[in-house]
Amino acid sequence: MTTVTSEKRAGGPETIAAMYTISRGTLANMRSQGRGPRFYRRGRRVIYFFDDVERWLRSEPCLTIDSIGERPNK
């Protein structure tokens, strides 16, 4: 298991998978399909910046009535 300290700003797929409970296979599939969080390649190594992953996670929220503060008209 990979331990991440708060000083780190980036990590590989195994780090992202552990921190955000997204499987490494899912990350690999999304990369091959051109989907998912922004990533970088350095040789054969894949790197994700935590800011990019968090921005991607927050990009499409599932809105509920309570989360948008409005009630439907009855």
N, CA, C and O atoms as a CHARMM CRD file, in Angstrom:
* protein
*
  296
    1    1 MET  N      0.83900  -1.17600   0.00000 PROA 1      0.00000
    2    1 MET  CA     0.00000   0.00000   0.00000 PROA 1      0.00000
    3    1 MET  C      0.88400   1.23800   0.00000 PROA 1      0.00000
    4    1 MET  O      1.90800   1.27100   0.68300 PROA 1      0.00000
    5    2 THR  N      0.50300   2.23800  -0.74800 PROA 2      0.00000
    6    2 THR  CA     1.27100   3.46500  -0.87800 PROA 2      0.00000
    7    2 THR  C      0.82800   4.47700   0.17300 PROA 2      0.00000
    8    2 THR  O     -0.36600   4.72300   0.34900 PROA 2      0.00000
    9    3 THR  N      1.79500   5.05600   0.86500 PROA 3      0.00000
   10    3 THR  CA     1.49000   6.10600   1.82800 PROA 3      0.00000
   11    3 THR  C      1.76000   7.44600   1.18600 PROA 3      0.00000
   12    3 THR  O      2.80400   7.64200   0.56400 PROA 3      0.00000
   13    4 VAL  N      0.82400   8.37200   1.33100 PROA 4      0.00000
   14    4 VAL  CA     0.95500   9.68500   0.71800 PROA 4      0.00000
   15    4 VAL  C      1.02300  10.72700   1.82200 PROA 4      0.00000
   16    4 VAL  O      0.19800  10.73900   2.73500 PROA 4      0.00000
   17    5 THR  N      2.00500  11.59200   1.72600 PROA 5      0.00000
   18    5 THR  CA     2.08800  12.68900   2.67800 PROA 5      0.00000
   19    5 THR  C      1.45600  13.92800   2.05900 PROA 5      0.00000
   20    5 THR  O      1.28100  14.00600   0.84300 PROA 5      0.00000
   21    6 SER  N      1.12100  14.88200   2.89300 PROA 6      0.00000
   22    6 SER  CA     0.44200  16.07500   2.40300 PROA 6      0.00000
   23    6 SER  C      1.35000  16.94900   1.54500 PROA 6      0.00000
   24    6 SER  O      0.85100  17.81200   0.82300 PROA 6      0.00000
   25    7 GLU  N      2.67800  16.75200   1.60200 PROA 7      0.00000
   26    7 GLU  CA     3.59100  17.55800   0.80100 PROA 7      0.00000
   27    7 GLU  C      3.58000  17.14900  -0.66700 PROA 7      0.00000
   28    7 GLU  O      3.97300  17.93500  -1.52900 PROA 7      0.00000
   29    8 LYS  N      3.13600  15.93100  -0.96100 PROA 8      0.00000
   30    8 LYS  CA     3.12700  15.46400  -2.33900 PROA 8      0.00000
   31    8 LYS  C      2.02500  16.15200  -3.12800 PROA 8      0.00000
   32    8 LYS  O      0.92400  16.36700  -2.62100 PROA 8      0.00000
   33    9 ARG  N      2.32800  16.48800  -4.35700 PROA 9      0.00000
   34    9 ARG  CA     1.33600  17.11900  -5.22300 PROA 9      0.00000
   35    9 ARG  C      0.89900  16.20900  -6.34900 PROA 9      0.00000
   36    9 ARG  O     -0.06000  16.51800  -7.05600 PROA 9      0.00000
   37   10 ALA  N      1.59100  15.08100  -6.53200 PROA 10     0.00000
   38   10 ALA  CA     1.28300  14.18800  -7.63900 PROA 10     0.00000
   39   10 ALA  C      1.55100  12.74600  -7.21600 PROA 10     0.00000
   40   10 ALA  O      2.26400  12.48000  -6.24900 PROA 10     0.00000
   41   11 GLY  N      0.95800  11.82800  -7.97100 PROA 11     0.00000
   42   11 GLY  CA     1.17600  10.42200  -7.70200 PROA 11     0.00000
   43   11 GLY  C      0.82400   9.58800  -8.91000 PROA 11     0.00000
   44   11 GLY  O      0.20300  10.06400  -9.86000 PROA 11     0.00000
   45   12 GLY  N      1.22800   8.34800  -8.85800 PROA 12     0.00000
   46   12 GLY  CA     0.92600   7.41300  -9.92800 PROA 12     0.00000
   47   12 GLY  C     -0.46500   6.81300  -9.76500 PROA 12     0.00000
   48   12 GLY  O     -1.17000   7.12300  -8.80500 PROA 12     0.00000
   49   13 PRO  N     -0.85600   5.96000 -10.69700 PROA 13     0.00000
   50   13 PRO  CA    -2.19100   5.35100 -10.63300 PROA 13     0.00000
   51   13 PRO  C     -2.44500   4.58900  -9.34000 PROA 13     0.00000
   52   13 PRO  O     -3.56600   4.60400  -8.83300 PROA 13     0.00000
   53   14 GLU  N     -1.43100   3.92400  -8.79600 PROA 14     0.00000
   54   14 GLU  CA    -1.63100   3.17600  -7.55400 PROA 14     0.00000
   55   14 GLU  C     -1.93300   4.11100  -6.38200 PROA 14     0.00000
   56   14 GLU  O     -2.73200   3.76800  -5.51000 PROA 14     0.00000
   57   15 THR  N     -1.31200   5.26900  -6.35400 PROA 15     0.00000
   58   15 THR  CA    -1.56900   6.25700  -5.30800 PROA 15     0.00000
   59   15 THR  C     -2.96700   6.84200  -5.44000 PROA 15     0.00000
   60   15 THR  O     -3.69100   6.96700  -4.45300 PROA 15     0.00000
   61   16 ILE  N     -3.34100   7.20000  -6.66500 PROA 16     0.00000
   62   16 ILE  CA    -4.66900   7.76800  -6.91400 PROA 16     0.00000
   63   16 ILE  C     -5.74400   6.73500  -6.57700 PROA 16     0.00000
   64   16 ILE  O     -6.75900   7.06900  -5.96500 PROA 16     0.00000
   65   17 ALA  N     -5.52400   5.49900  -6.97300 PROA 17     0.00000
   66   17 ALA  CA    -6.49100   4.43400  -6.68700 PROA 17     0.00000
   67   17 ALA  C     -6.69500   4.27700  -5.18600 PROA 17     0.00000
   68   17 ALA  O     -7.82800   4.13000  -4.72800 PROA 17     0.00000
   69   18 ALA  N     -5.61700   4.30800  -4.42200 PROA 18     0.00000
   70   18 ALA  CA    -5.71700   4.14200  -2.97100 PROA 18     0.00000
   71   18 ALA  C     -6.38600   5.35000  -2.30800 PROA 18     0.00000
   72   18 ALA  O     -7.20500   5.18400  -1.40300 PROA 18     0.00000
   73   19 MET  N     -6.04900   6.54100  -2.74400 PROA 19     0.00000
   74   19 MET  CA    -6.58200   7.74800  -2.11100 PROA 19     0.00000
   75   19 MET  C     -8.05000   7.99200  -2.42400 PROA 19     0.00000
   76   19 MET  O     -8.80200   8.44000  -1.55900 PROA 19     0.00000
   77   20 TYR  N     -8.46300   7.70200  -3.65500 PROA 20     0.00000
   78   20 TYR  CA    -9.80800   8.07000  -4.09900 PROA 20     0.00000
   79   20 TYR  C    -10.70700   6.86900  -4.36900 PROA 20     0.00000
   80   20 TYR  O    -11.79100   7.02900  -4.93000 PROA 20     0.00000
   81   21 THR  N    -10.28200   5.68200  -3.98300 PROA 21     0.00000
   82   21 THR  CA   -11.04100   4.43400  -4.18100 PROA 21     0.00000
   83   21 THR  C    -11.55300   4.26800  -5.61000 PROA 21     0.00000
   84   21 THR  O    -12.71500   3.93500  -5.84200 PROA 21     0.00000
   85   22 ILE  N    -10.65800   4.50800  -6.55000 PROA 22     0.00000
   86   22 ILE  CA   -10.91000   4.23900  -7.96900 PROA 22     0.00000
   87   22 ILE  C     -9.90800   3.15900  -8.34700 PROA 22     0.00000
   88   22 ILE  O     -8.71300   3.32600  -8.10500 PROA 22     0.00000
   89   23 SER  N    -10.35800   2.06700  -8.92900 PROA 23     0.00000
   90   23 SER  CA    -9.42100   0.98200  -9.22100 PROA 23     0.00000
   91   23 SER  C     -8.41000   1.39000 -10.28700 PROA 23     0.00000
   92   23 SER  O     -8.68500   2.23100 -11.14200 PROA 23     0.00000
   93   24 ARG  N     -7.23200   0.77100 -10.21300 PROA 24     0.00000
   94   24 ARG  CA    -6.19200   1.05200 -11.20700 PROA 24     0.00000
   95   24 ARG  C     -6.66700   0.67600 -12.59700 PROA 24     0.00000
   96   24 ARG  O     -6.33000   1.34800 -13.57200 PROA 24     0.00000
   97   25 GLY  N     -7.45200  -0.39800 -12.69800 PROA 25     0.00000
   98   25 GLY  CA    -7.99000  -0.81800 -13.98600 PROA 25     0.00000
   99   25 GLY  C     -8.93700   0.21700 -14.57500 PROA 25     0.00000
  100   25 GLY  O     -8.91600   0.47700 -15.77800 PROA 25     0.00000
  101   26 THR  N     -9.76600   0.80600 -13.72000 PROA 26     0.00000
  102   26 THR  CA   -10.67400   1.85500 -14.17900 PROA 26     0.00000
  103   26 THR  C     -9.88600   3.05400 -14.67700 PROA 26     0.00000
  104   26 THR  O    -10.21100   3.62000 -15.72100 PROA 26     0.00000
  105   27 LEU  N     -8.85500   3.44800 -13.94300 PROA 27     0.00000
  106   27 LEU  CA    -8.01400   4.56200 -14.38700 PROA 27     0.00000
  107   27 LEU  C     -7.37100   4.25400 -15.73500 PROA 27     0.00000
  108   27 LEU  O     -7.31500   5.11700 -16.61000 PROA 27     0.00000
  109   28 ALA  N     -6.88500   3.02500 -15.90400 PROA 28     0.00000
  110   28 ALA  CA    -6.25900   2.62700 -17.17100 PROA 28     0.00000
  111   28 ALA  C     -7.27700   2.65700 -18.31100 PROA 28     0.00000
  112   28 ALA  O     -6.97100   3.12300 -19.40900 PROA 28     0.00000
  113   29 ASN  N     -8.48700   2.15900 -18.04900 PROA 29     0.00000
  114   29 ASN  CA    -9.53700   2.18000 -19.07800 PROA 29     0.00000
  115   29 ASN  C     -9.88800   3.60900 -19.47000 PROA 29     0.00000
  116   29 ASN  O    -10.03100   3.91400 -20.65400 PROA 29     0.00000
  117   30 MET  N    -10.02500   4.47900 -18.48400 PROA 30     0.00000
  118   30 MET  CA   -10.36200   5.86600 -18.78300 PROA 30     0.00000
  119   30 MET  C     -9.24400   6.53600 -19.58500 PROA 30     0.00000
  120   30 MET  O     -9.52500   7.30400 -20.50500 PROA 30     0.00000
  121   31 ARG  N     -7.99400   6.25700 -19.25100 PROA 31     0.00000
  122   31 ARG  CA    -6.88000   6.83800 -20.02400 PROA 31     0.00000
  123   31 ARG  C     -6.94100   6.38300 -21.47600 PROA 31     0.00000
  124   31 ARG  O     -6.75600   7.19000 -22.38600 PROA 31     0.00000
  125   32 SER  N     -7.19900   5.09800 -21.69900 PROA 32     0.00000
  126   32 SER  CA    -7.22300   4.58400 -23.07700 PROA 32     0.00000
  127   32 SER  C     -8.39300   5.12900 -23.87700 PROA 32     0.00000
  128   32 SER  O     -8.32900   5.19100 -25.10500 PROA 32     0.00000
  129   33 GLN  N     -9.46600   5.52400 -23.19300 PROA 33     0.00000
  130   33 GLN  CA   -10.65500   6.07100 -23.85700 PROA 33     0.00000
  131   33 GLN  C    -10.62500   7.59300 -23.94400 PROA 33     0.00000
  132   33 GLN  O    -11.53900   8.20200 -24.50000 PROA 33     0.00000
  133   34 GLY  N     -9.58500   8.20500 -23.40100 PROA 34     0.00000
  134   34 GLY  CA    -9.49500   9.66600 -23.42100 PROA 34     0.00000
  135   34 GLY  C    -10.45500  10.32200 -22.44900 PROA 34     0.00000
  136   34 GLY  O    -10.87500  11.45900 -22.66300 PROA 34     0.00000
  137   35 ARG  N    -10.80900   9.61500 -21.37900 PROA 35     0.00000
  138   35 ARG  CA   -11.72900  10.12800 -20.36600 PROA 35     0.00000
  139   35 ARG  C    -10.99300  10.23100 -19.04000 PROA 35     0.00000
  140   35 ARG  O     -9.81700   9.88200 -18.93400 PROA 35     0.00000
  141   36 GLY  N    -11.70600  10.71400 -18.03400 PROA 36     0.00000
  142   36 GLY  CA   -11.15400  10.73800 -16.68200 PROA 36     0.00000
  143   36 GLY  C    -10.29000  11.95400 -16.41200 PROA 36     0.00000
  144   36 GLY  O    -10.27300  12.90600 -17.19300 PROA 36     0.00000
  145   37 PRO  N     -9.57100  11.91200 -15.29400 PROA 37     0.00000
  146   37 PRO  CA    -8.76300  13.07000 -14.90900 PROA 37     0.00000
  147   37 PRO  C     -7.55700  13.25200 -15.83100 PROA 37     0.00000
  148   37 PRO  O     -7.07500  12.30000 -16.44600 PROA 37     0.00000
  149   38 ARG  N     -7.09100  14.47900 -15.91000 PROA 38     0.00000
  150   38 ARG  CA    -5.89900  14.78700 -16.69900 PROA 38     0.00000
  151   38 ARG  C     -4.71500  14.01000 -16.12700 PROA 38     0.00000
  152   38 ARG  O     -4.57200  13.89000 -14.91000 PROA 38     0.00000
  153   39 PHE  N     -3.87200  13.48500 -17.00600 PROA 39     0.00000
  154   39 PHE  CA    -2.67800  12.77100 -16.56600 PROA 39     0.00000
  155   39 PHE  C     -1.51800  13.13600 -17.46900 PROA 39     0.00000
  156   39 PHE  O     -1.70000  13.72700 -18.53300 PROA 39     0.00000
  157   40 TYR  N     -0.33600  12.78000 -17.03500 PROA 40     0.00000
  158   40 TYR  CA     0.89200  13.08000 -17.77600 PROA 40     0.00000
  159   40 TYR  C      1.70900  11.80700 -17.89000 PROA 40     0.00000
  160   40 TYR  O      1.65000  10.93700 -17.02100 PROA 40     0.00000
  161   41 ARG  N      2.46200  11.70900 -18.95500 PROA 41     0.00000
  162   41 ARG  CA     3.37000  10.57400 -19.13800 PROA 41     0.00000
  163   41 ARG  C      4.80300  11.08100 -19.09300 PROA 41     0.00000
  164   41 ARG  O      5.14400  12.08100 -19.72400 PROA 41     0.00000
  165   42 ARG  N      5.61300  10.39000 -18.35600 PROA 42     0.00000
  166   42 ARG  CA     7.06000  10.62100 -18.34000 PROA 42     0.00000
  167   42 ARG  C      7.68700   9.27300 -18.65200 PROA 42     0.00000
  168   42 ARG  O      7.88600   8.43600 -17.77200 PROA 42     0.00000
  169   43 GLY  N      7.99100   9.08800 -19.92600 PROA 43     0.00000
  170   43 GLY  CA     8.43400   7.76800 -20.36400 PROA 43     0.00000
  171   43 GLY  C      7.25200   6.82200 -20.28200 PROA 43     0.00000
  172   43 GLY  O      6.20500   7.08400 -20.87500 PROA 43     0.00000
  173   44 ARG  N      7.40500   5.73100 -19.55900 PROA 44     0.00000
  174   44 ARG  CA     6.31000   4.78300 -19.38100 PROA 44     0.00000
  175   44 ARG  C      5.50000   5.05900 -18.12100 PROA 44     0.00000
  176   44 ARG  O      4.47500   4.42100 -17.88100 PROA 44     0.00000
  177   45 ARG  N      5.95600   5.99500 -17.33300 PROA 45     0.00000
  178   45 ARG  CA     5.29600   6.31200 -16.06000 PROA 45     0.00000
  179   45 ARG  C      4.12400   7.27700 -16.27000 PROA 45     0.00000
  180   45 ARG  O      4.23400   8.25100 -17.01500 PROA 45     0.00000
  181   46 VAL  N      3.01200   6.99200 -15.60800 PROA 46     0.00000
  182   46 VAL  CA     1.82700   7.84900 -15.65300 PROA 46     0.00000
  183   46 VAL  C      1.76200   8.61400 -14.33500 PROA 46     0.00000
  184   46 VAL  O      1.92600   8.04200 -13.25800 PROA 46     0.00000
  185   47 ILE  N      1.51900   9.92000 -14.44300 PROA 47     0.00000
  186   47 ILE  CA     1.46900  10.78000 -13.26100 PROA 47     0.00000
  187   47 ILE  C      0.17300  11.58000 -13.27300 PROA 47     0.00000
  188   47 ILE  O     -0.23200  12.12100 -14.30200 PROA 47     0.00000
  189   48 TYR  N     -0.46300  11.64300 -12.11700 PROA 48     0.00000
  190   48 TYR  CA    -1.65700  12.46800 -11.91200 PROA 48     0.00000
  191   48 TYR  C     -1.32600  13.52700 -10.87200 PROA 48     0.00000
  192   48 TYR  O     -0.69500  13.22200  -9.86000 PROA 48     0.00000
  193   49 PHE  N     -1.74000  14.75800 -11.10500 PROA 49     0.00000
  194   49 PHE  CA    -1.66100  15.78200 -10.07100 PROA 49     0.00000
  195   49 PHE  C     -2.96200  15.72600  -9.28000 PROA 49     0.00000
  196   49 PHE  O     -4.04300  15.62900  -9.86100 PROA 49     0.00000
  197   50 PHE  N     -2.85600  15.78700  -7.95600 PROA 50     0.00000
  198   50 PHE  CA    -4.03500  15.67700  -7.10300 PROA 50     0.00000
  199   50 PHE  C     -5.06700  16.75300  -7.42700 PROA 50     0.00000
  200   50 PHE  O     -6.26800  16.48500  -7.39100 PROA 50     0.00000
  201   51 ASP  N     -4.61900  17.95600  -7.74000 PROA 51     0.00000
  202   51 ASP  CA    -5.55400  19.03500  -8.09700 PROA 51     0.00000
  203   51 ASP  C     -6.39400  18.65400  -9.31300 PROA 51     0.00000
  204   51 ASP  O     -7.59600  18.92000  -9.34600 PROA 51     0.00000
  205   52 ASP  N     -5.76500  18.03000 -10.31600 PROA 52     0.00000
  206   52 ASP  CA    -6.49700  17.62000 -11.52600 PROA 52     0.00000
  207   52 ASP  C     -7.52000  16.53400 -11.21100 PROA 52     0.00000
  208   52 ASP  O     -8.63400  16.55700 -11.73500 PROA 52     0.00000
  209   53 VAL  N     -7.14800  15.58800 -10.35900 PROA 53     0.00000
  210   53 VAL  CA    -8.07000  14.50400 -10.00200 PROA 53     0.00000
  211   53 VAL  C     -9.25300  15.07100  -9.23300 PROA 53     0.00000
  212   53 VAL  O    -10.39800  14.70900  -9.50400 PROA 53     0.00000
  213   54 GLU  N     -8.99000  15.95400  -8.27900 PROA 54     0.00000
  214   54 GLU  CA   -10.07800  16.53100  -7.49700 PROA 54     0.00000
  215   54 GLU  C    -10.97800  17.42000  -8.34600 PROA 54     0.00000
  216   54 GLU  O    -12.19200  17.44100  -8.14000 PROA 54     0.00000
  217   55 ARG  N    -10.41100  18.14700  -9.28700 PROA 55     0.00000
  218   55 ARG  CA   -11.21500  18.96600 -10.19700 PROA 55     0.00000
  219   55 ARG  C    -12.11900  18.06400 -11.03400 PROA 55     0.00000
  220   55 ARG  O    -13.29200  18.37900 -11.23600 PROA 55     0.00000
  221   56 TRP  N    -11.58400  16.95500 -11.51800 PROA 56     0.00000
  222   56 TRP  CA   -12.36400  16.01000 -12.30900 PROA 56     0.00000
  223   56 TRP  C    -13.49100  15.39700 -11.46300 PROA 56     0.00000
  224   56 TRP  O    -14.61800  15.26100 -11.93900 PROA 56     0.00000
  225   57 LEU  N    -13.19300  15.03300 -10.23000 PROA 57     0.00000
  226   57 LEU  CA   -14.20500  14.44000  -9.36100 PROA 57     0.00000
  227   57 LEU  C    -15.34900  15.41200  -9.09100 PROA 57     0.00000
  228   57 LEU  O    -16.50400  14.99700  -8.99000 PROA 57     0.00000
  229   58 ARG  N    -15.03900  16.69200  -8.97400 PROA 58     0.00000
  230   58 ARG  CA   -16.05600  17.70000  -8.66800 PROA 58     0.00000
  231   58 ARG  C    -16.76100  18.23600  -9.91500 PROA 58     0.00000
  232   58 ARG  O    -17.69500  19.02800  -9.79400 PROA 58     0.00000
  233   59 SER  N    -16.33600  17.82500 -11.09700 PROA 59     0.00000
  234   59 SER  CA   -16.84400  18.42200 -12.32700 PROA 59     0.00000
  235   59 SER  C    -18.28400  18.04800 -12.65600 PROA 59     0.00000
  236   59 SER  O    -18.97100  18.83300 -13.31000 PROA 59     0.00000
  237   60 GLU  N    -18.76300  16.90600 -12.23900 PROA 60     0.00000
  238   60 GLU  CA   -20.11800  16.48800 -12.56600 PROA 60     0.00000
  239   60 GLU  C    -20.82700  15.93900 -11.33300 PROA 60     0.00000
  240   60 GLU  O    -20.98500  14.72500 -11.20000 PROA 60     0.00000
  241   61 PRO  N    -21.25300  16.81700 -10.43600 PROA 61     0.00000
  242   61 PRO  CA   -21.92300  16.33500  -9.22900 PROA 61     0.00000
  243   61 PRO  C    -23.32300  15.82200  -9.54100 PROA 61     0.00000
  244   61 PRO  O    -23.95100  16.23300 -10.51700 PROA 61     0.00000
  245   62 CYS  N    -23.78700  14.93600  -8.70800 PROA 62     0.00000
  246   62 CYS  CA   -25.17900  14.47900  -8.77900 PROA 62     0.00000
  247   62 CYS  C    -25.97200  15.40500  -7.87000 PROA 62     0.00000
  248   62 CYS  O    -25.91100  15.29200  -6.64600 PROA 62     0.00000
  249   63 LEU  N    -26.70200  16.30800  -8.46800 PROA 63     0.00000
  250   63 LEU  CA   -27.44700  17.28600  -7.69800 PROA 63     0.00000
  251   63 LEU  C    -28.75600  16.69500  -7.18300 PROA 63     0.00000
  252   63 LEU  O    -29.46000  15.97200  -7.88800 PROA 63     0.00000
  253   64 THR  N    -29.04900  17.02500  -5.94200 PROA 64     0.00000
  254   64 THR  CA   -30.30700  16.62500  -5.33400 PROA 64     0.00000
  255   64 THR  C    -31.08400  17.88300  -4.98100 PROA 64     0.00000
  256   64 THR  O    -30.54700  18.98900  -5.03400 PROA 64     0.00000
  257   65 ILE  N    -32.31500  17.71400  -4.63100 PROA 65     0.00000
  258   65 ILE  CA   -33.12900  18.86500  -4.24300 PROA 65     0.00000
  259   65 ILE  C    -32.48600  19.58800  -3.07000 PROA 65     0.00000
  260   65 ILE  O    -32.43200  20.81800  -3.05200 PROA 65     0.00000
  261   66 ASP  N    -32.00400  18.84300  -2.10200 PROA 66     0.00000
  262   66 ASP  CA   -31.39600  19.45300  -0.92900 PROA 66     0.00000
  263   66 ASP  C    -30.06700  20.12700  -1.24300 PROA 66     0.00000
  264   66 ASP  O    -29.73000  21.13700  -0.62500 PROA 66     0.00000
  265   67 SER  N    -29.30700  19.58800  -2.19100 PROA 67     0.00000
  266   67 SER  CA   -28.00100  20.17300  -2.47800 PROA 67     0.00000
  267   67 SER  C    -28.08400  21.47500  -3.26600 PROA 67     0.00000
  268   67 SER  O    -27.15800  22.28500  -3.21100 PROA 67     0.00000
  269   68 ILE  N    -29.17100  21.69100  -3.99600 PROA 68     0.00000
  270   68 ILE  CA   -29.30300  22.95400  -4.72700 PROA 68     0.00000
  271   68 ILE  C    -30.18800  23.94600  -3.98900 PROA 68     0.00000
  272   68 ILE  O    -30.35200  25.08100  -4.43500 PROA 68     0.00000
  273   69 GLY  N    -30.76500  23.52400  -2.85400 PROA 69     0.00000
  274   69 GLY  CA   -31.52000  24.43000  -2.00900 PROA 69     0.00000
  275   69 GLY  C    -32.88700  24.79800  -2.53200 PROA 69     0.00000
  276   69 GLY  O    -33.46400  25.78200  -2.07000 PROA 69     0.00000
  277   70 GLU  N    -33.42200  24.06400  -3.46200 PROA 70     0.00000
  278   70 GLU  CA   -34.74800  24.38800  -4.00200 PROA 70     0.00000
  279   70 GLU  C    -35.66700  23.19600  -3.80300 PROA 70     0.00000
  280   70 GLU  O    -35.24200  22.04100  -3.81400 PROA 70     0.00000
  281   71 ARG  N    -36.90200  23.50700  -3.62800 PROA 71     0.00000
  282   71 ARG  CA   -37.94200  22.49100  -3.51400 PROA 71     0.00000
  283   71 ARG  C    -38.80900  22.55000  -4.76400 PROA 71     0.00000
  284   71 ARG  O    -39.09600  23.64300  -5.25300 PROA 71     0.00000
  285   72 PRO  N    -39.22900  21.41700  -5.29000 PROA 72     0.00000
  286   72 PRO  CA   -40.11300  21.45600  -6.46700 PROA 72     0.00000
  287   72 PRO  C    -41.46400  22.04400  -6.09700 PROA 72     0.00000
  288   72 PRO  O    -41.92000  21.90800  -4.96100 PROA 72     0.00000
  289   73 ASN  N    -42.10000  22.69500  -7.05600 PROA 73     0.00000
  290   73 ASN  CA   -43.44400  23.23700  -6.84600 PROA 73     0.00000
  291   73 ASN  C    -44.44900  22.08600  -6.88000 PROA 73     0.00000
  292   73 ASN  O    -44.39100  21.20900  -7.74100 PROA 73     0.00000
  293   74 LYS  N    -45.36400  22.11900  -5.92500 PROA 74     0.00000
  294   74 LYS  CA   -46.38400  21.04200  -5.89000 PROA 74     0.00000
  295   74 LYS  C    -47.71400  21.56900  -6.33500 PROA 74     0.00000
  296   74 LYS  O    -48.69200  20.82200  -6.37500 PROA 74     0.00000
